[in-house]
Amino acid sequence: MTVLLLAGSPSIPSRSTRLLHYAGDRLATLGHRSTKLHVLDLPAQALLQADFSNADIKKARVQVEQADAVIIGTPVYKAAYSGVLKIFLDLLPQDGFTGKLVLPIATGGSQSHMLALDYALRPVLAGLGARHVLPSIYATDAQVGWSGDKGLTIDPAILQRIHDGVEHLAGNLDALRAARSAEFIPVPFSQVRCSV
């Protein structure tokens, strides 16, 4: 099972991307591997012109397609997720998240923007066919800090929400893996024995 860490911040480094990578590290401690995709690494012209023939855009779309789950990190500006993330999501097919588990993580200047995840991002994820959008994690800028000496500092309440969210995601992935391994395997007719 693969988890895609999708960074939708228009700046590097950013609080939302640091939280996203922290969630990925936490997921690794639970035995799940992840891949990373930062929308800013994609060519701007190809993104803005929706150039589906661009090799980097094709590769990014394949990363989304192959993931079983996606953790999305985005800042919130003016009660909406980032425009860079919106542009990328617009390049995905209508069923681009079908069957996928999604965990949204966002940061913003104040608590006033917290509902942007539920009112702006969640409907888009559902529209892309996400199997299940887990409860969103939102942190204010004051709750996420960075310094060269101390590294990443996260408010204890946000830290707990990230741990809970990642464990919830990991549990769903484990259940999905078990369900897939228990699926019916067809038996060739030549191996069927019938008695009359």
C-alpha positions as CSV (number, residue, x, y, z in Angstrom):
1,M,0.0,0.0,0.0
2,T,1.4,3.4,-1.0
3,V,0.6,6.8,0.4
4,L,1.2,9.9,-1.6
5,L,2.2,13.0,0.3
6,L,0.8,15.8,-1.8
7,A,2.2,19.3,-0.9
8,G,0.1,22.1,-2.3
9,S,2.0,25.0,-0.8
10,P,3.1,27.8,-3.1
11,S,6.3,28.3,-1.0
12,I,9.2,26.2,0.1
13,P,9.7,25.7,3.0
14,S,6.2,26.0,4.5
15,R,4.4,25.1,7.7
16,S,1.9,22.9,5.8
17,T,4.6,21.0,4.0
18,R,6.5,20.5,7.2
19,L,3.4,19.1,8.9
20,L,2.8,16.9,5.8
21,H,6.3,15.4,6.0
22,Y,5.9,14.9,9.8
23,A,2.8,12.9,9.1
24,G,4.7,10.9,6.5
25,D,7.4,10.1,9.0
26,R,4.8,9.1,11.5
27,L,3.2,6.8,8.9
28,A,6.6,5.2,8.3
29,T,6.9,4.3,12.0
30,L,3.6,2.4,11.5
31,G,5.0,0.4,8.6
32,H,3.6,2.2,5.6
33,R,5.7,3.7,2.9
34,S,5.0,7.0,1.1
35,T,6.1,8.9,-1.9
36,K,6.2,12.7,-2.1
37,L,4.9,15.1,-4.7
38,H,5.2,18.9,-4.3
39,V,3.1,20.8,-6.9
40,L,5.8,23.5,-7.0
41,D,8.2,20.9,-8.5
42,L,6.0,20.7,-11.6
43,P,6.6,23.1,-14.5
44,A,4.5,26.2,-14.0
45,Q,3.7,26.7,-17.7
46,A,2.5,23.1,-18.0
47,L,0.3,23.5,-14.9
48,L,-1.2,26.8,-16.0
49,Q,-1.8,25.6,-19.6
50,A,-3.1,22.2,-18.5
51,D,-0.5,20.5,-20.7
52,F,-1.5,16.9,-20.3
53,S,1.3,15.8,-22.7
54,N,4.1,17.2,-20.4
55,A,6.2,14.4,-19.0
56,D,6.3,15.8,-15.5
57,I,2.5,16.2,-15.4
58,K,2.0,12.7,-16.7
59,K,4.4,11.3,-14.0
60,A,2.5,13.3,-11.3
61,R,-0.8,11.9,-12.5
62,V,0.5,8.4,-12.4
63,Q,1.7,9.0,-8.8
64,V,-1.8,9.9,-7.8
65,E,-3.3,7.0,-9.7
66,Q,-1.0,4.4,-8.1
67,A,-1.5,5.7,-4.5
68,D,-3.9,3.9,-2.2
69,A,-4.1,7.0,0.0
70,V,-3.2,10.7,-0.2
71,I,-2.3,13.0,2.5
72,I,-2.7,16.6,1.3
73,G,-0.9,19.5,2.9
74,T,-2.0,23.0,2.0
75,P,-2.0,26.5,3.4
76,V,-5.3,28.3,3.6
77,Y,-5.6,31.8,2.2
78,K,-8.7,33.9,2.3
79,A,-10.8,30.9,3.3
80,A,-9.6,28.7,0.5
81,Y,-6.9,26.1,-0.1
82,S,-4.0,27.1,-2.2
83,G,-4.4,28.0,-5.9
84,V,-1.4,25.9,-6.8
85,L,-3.2,22.8,-5.3
86,K,-6.4,23.8,-7.1
87,I,-4.6,24.0,-10.5
88,F,-3.1,20.5,-9.9
89,L,-6.4,18.9,-8.8
90,D,-8.0,20.3,-12.0
91,L,-5.6,18.3,-14.0
92,L,-6.7,15.0,-12.5
93,P,-9.5,13.0,-14.2
94,Q,-12.9,13.3,-12.7
95,D,-12.4,9.9,-10.9
96,G,-8.8,10.7,-10.0
97,F,-9.2,9.8,-6.3
98,T,-11.6,6.9,-6.7
99,G,-11.0,4.3,-4.1
100,K,-8.5,6.4,-2.2
101,L,-8.3,7.4,1.4
102,V,-7.5,11.1,1.9
103,L,-6.2,12.9,4.9
104,P,-6.3,16.8,4.5
105,I,-3.8,18.8,6.6
106,A,-3.8,22.6,6.4
107,T,-2.3,25.7,8.1
108,G,-3.6,29.2,8.3
109,G,-3.1,32.5,10.0
110,S,-6.0,32.1,12.4
111,Q,-8.8,29.8,13.5
112,S,-11.2,31.8,11.3
113,H,-10.1,29.8,8.2
114,M,-10.5,26.3,9.8
115,L,-13.7,25.5,8.0
116,A,-12.2,26.1,4.6
117,L,-11.2,22.5,4.6
118,D,-14.8,21.3,5.0
119,Y,-16.4,23.9,2.7
120,A,-13.8,24.2,0.0
121,L,-11.5,21.2,-0.2
122,R,-13.7,18.3,1.0
123,P,-16.3,18.8,-1.8
124,V,-13.6,18.7,-4.4
125,L,-12.1,15.5,-3.0
126,A,-15.5,13.9,-2.9
127,G,-16.1,15.1,-6.4
128,L,-12.8,13.3,-7.5
129,G,-14.3,10.1,-6.0
130,A,-12.3,9.7,-2.8
131,R,-13.3,6.5,-1.0
132,H,-13.2,8.2,2.4
133,V,-12.0,11.7,3.4
134,L,-10.7,11.5,7.0
135,P,-11.3,14.3,9.5
136,S,-9.2,17.3,8.5
137,I,-6.3,18.6,10.6
138,Y,-6.0,22.4,10.8
139,A,-3.2,24.3,12.6
140,T,-2.6,28.0,12.9
141,D,0.7,29.5,12.2
142,A,1.2,30.0,16.0
143,Q,0.8,26.2,16.5
144,V,3.6,25.2,14.1
145,G,7.1,26.6,14.5
146,W,10.5,26.1,12.9
147,S,14.0,27.1,14.0
148,G,17.4,26.0,12.9
149,D,18.3,25.0,16.4
150,K,15.1,23.2,17.5
151,G,13.7,22.1,14.2
152,L,9.9,21.6,14.0
153,T,7.8,22.4,17.0
154,I,4.2,21.5,17.0
155,D,1.5,22.4,19.6
156,P,0.6,19.3,21.6
157,A,-3.0,19.4,20.6
158,I,-2.1,19.5,16.9
159,L,0.5,16.8,17.4
160,Q,-2.1,14.6,18.9
161,R,-4.5,15.2,16.0
162,I,-1.8,14.3,13.5
163,H,-1.0,11.1,15.4
164,D,-4.7,10.2,15.6
165,G,-5.2,11.0,11.9
166,V,-2.2,9.1,10.7
167,E,-3.2,6.1,12.9
168,H,-6.7,6.2,11.5
169,L,-5.3,6.3,8.0
170,A,-2.9,3.4,8.8
171,G,-5.8,1.4,10.3
172,N,-7.9,1.9,7.2
173,L,-5.0,0.9,4.9
174,D,-4.4,-2.2,7.0
175,A,-8.1,-3.1,6.6
176,L,-8.0,-2.4,2.9
177,R,-5.0,-4.6,2.5
178,A,-6.7,-7.4,4.4
179,A,-9.8,-7.1,2.3
180,R,-7.8,-7.2,-0.9
181,S,-5.9,-10.3,0.2
182,A,-9.2,-12.1,1.1
183,E,-10.7,-11.4,-2.3
184,F,-12.1,-14.3,-4.3
185,I,-9.5,-15.9,-6.6
186,P,-11.1,-17.6,-9.6
187,V,-10.3,-21.3,-10.1
188,P,-9.7,-22.5,-13.7
189,F,-12.4,-24.8,-14.9
190,S,-9.9,-27.5,-15.6
191,Q,-9.2,-27.7,-11.8
192,V,-12.8,-28.2,-10.8
193,R,-13.9,-31.7,-9.9
194,C,-17.5,-32.5,-10.2
195,S,-19.3,-35.6,-8.9
196,V,-22.6,-36.8,-10.1
